[in-house]
Amino acid sequence: MENGQQISDFANLHEQIYHADCMELMAHIPDGFVSLILTDPPYGISYQNHFTRKKHQILEGDTGIDYERFAWESYRILADNAHAYFFTRFDCYPYHYDCLKQAGFQIKNCLVIEKGNVGGIGDLQGSFANNAEWLIFCQKGRRVFNRTTLLPNRNGGIPHAGRKPYREYKTRFPACWFGEEYPKATYNSSWLRKHQIFHPTVKNVEFLSWLIQISSLPEELVFDGFMGTGSTALAAIINGRSYLGAEISGEYYALAQKRIKEVSENGGY
Ligand SMILES: C[S@@+](CC[C@H](N)C(=O)[O-])C[C@H]1O[C@@H](n2cnc3c(N)ncnc32)[C@H](O)[C@@H]1O
């Protein structure tokens, strides 16, 4: 890859996206090196379809990855007692689940998160619109969730006569996130247009931030082998975590670098 960075330079494995094949990068990552995996791999399907007028560009590498190998490598590079989140889709879910389980992960939940845009691909006349993203949530060893201030309790902190006061913030999250309380998993098309982000599967940085806050500590290293426009890296930066990952497409790699520069210079998102 003409990425200007040598993947084999272990000393510099922190804090960057490589313009590279994820599997090539993973092969250079030592065992237990990353503290959280939050990744959005290609599903091995084409985003081109015959049912809408607007055609998305076919994603590079979207003829599929060797998911079995990816699952084994993910398990190997993840630290003990750490969390991993893998975006998936209902029709890939059984295969992804099997691969992750075979690799050694303890699979805890399937998260179902409301999208900010309702899916406009597929058989528009004869199937339900896809209004949620799915993520397989796994552990290697055991890690408990961080206490966060993400979700206030309705009666936050008000003591009831003779009872313990409610906690101000929820300590347990549901597996399905729908409604005003929660960030959406994706943006709507006008937001993407306004911010000039052209990629068919961009994930919402605020949603990724929530997972990062729940499952990692400041300065820990977050890995995403399929960075796309760099959303996971942005969420890591905003939350004071390090990031490491790859993106195979030169166009998306450049877009990710642009977004990272903007966030690093302006803070926030
Ligand atoms: C589902 S998208 C990720 C989108 C990302 N979450 C975002 O918010 O922009 C998957 C990305 O993986 C990239 N990709 C596909 N195969 C790859 C590979 N073998 N190594 C690295 N990146 C790959 C594609 O170009 C695509 O941008």
The ligand as a Tripos MOL2 file, in Angstrom:
@<TRIPOS>MOLECULE
LIG
   27    29     1     0     0
SMALL
NO_CHARGES

@<TRIPOS>ATOM
      1 C1        -18.9970   -0.4060    6.6080 C.3       1 LIG1
      2 S1        -17.7580    0.6540    6.0710 S.3       1 LIG1
      3 C2        -17.2270    1.5230    7.5280 C.3       1 LIG1
      4 C3        -17.8300    2.9120    7.6350 C.3       1 LIG1
      5 C4        -17.3750    3.6530    8.8740 C.3       1 LIG1
      6 N1        -17.9220    3.0500   10.0780 N.3       1 LIG1
      7 C5        -17.7650    5.1240    8.8270 C.2       1 LIG1
      8 O1        -18.4760    5.6130    9.7340 O.co2     1 LIG1
      9 O2        -17.3600    5.7980    7.8730 O.co2     1 LIG1
     10 C6        -16.4480   -0.4700    5.7840 C.3       1 LIG1
     11 C7        -15.1960    0.1720    5.2240 C.3       1 LIG1
     12 O3        -14.1960   -0.8520    5.1510 O.3       1 LIG1
     13 C8        -13.3790   -0.5980    4.0150 C.3       1 LIG1
     14 N2        -12.7340   -1.8860    3.7020 N.ar      1 LIG1
     15 C9        -13.2240   -2.9540    3.0120 C.ar      1 LIG1
     16 N3        -12.3550   -3.9710    3.0180 N.ar      1 LIG1
     17 C10       -11.2790   -3.5570    3.7440 C.ar      1 LIG1
     18 C11       -10.0680   -4.1770    4.1500 C.ar      1 LIG1
     19 N4         -9.7660   -5.4330    3.7840 N.pl3     1 LIG1
     20 N5         -9.2180   -3.4770    4.9340 N.ar      1 LIG1
     21 C12        -9.5000   -2.1930    5.3210 C.ar      1 LIG1
     22 N6        -10.6410   -1.5510    4.9640 N.ar      1 LIG1
     23 C13       -11.5260   -2.2280    4.1990 C.ar      1 LIG1
     24 C14       -14.3440   -0.0600    2.9580 C.3       1 LIG1
     25 O4        -13.6720    0.7370    2.0230 O.3       1 LIG1
     26 C15       -15.3250    0.7390    3.8320 C.3       1 LIG1
     27 O5        -15.0030    2.1050    3.8500 O.3       1 LIG1
@<TRIPOS>BOND
     1     1     2 1
     2     2     3 1
     3     2    10 1
     4     3     4 1
     5     4     5 1
     6     5     6 1
     7     5     7 1
     8     7     8 2
     9     7     9 1
    10    10    11 1
    11    11    12 1
    12    11    26 1
    13    12    13 1
    14    13    14 1
    15    13    24 1
    16    14    15 ar
    17    14    23 ar
    18    15    16 ar
    19    16    17 ar
    20    17    18 ar
    21    17    23 ar
    22    18    19 1
    23    18    20 ar
    24    20    21 ar
    25    21    22 ar
    26    22    23 ar
    27    24    25 1
    28    24    26 1
    29    26    27 1
@<TRIPOS>SUBSTRUCTURE
     1 LIG1         1 GROUP 0 **** ****
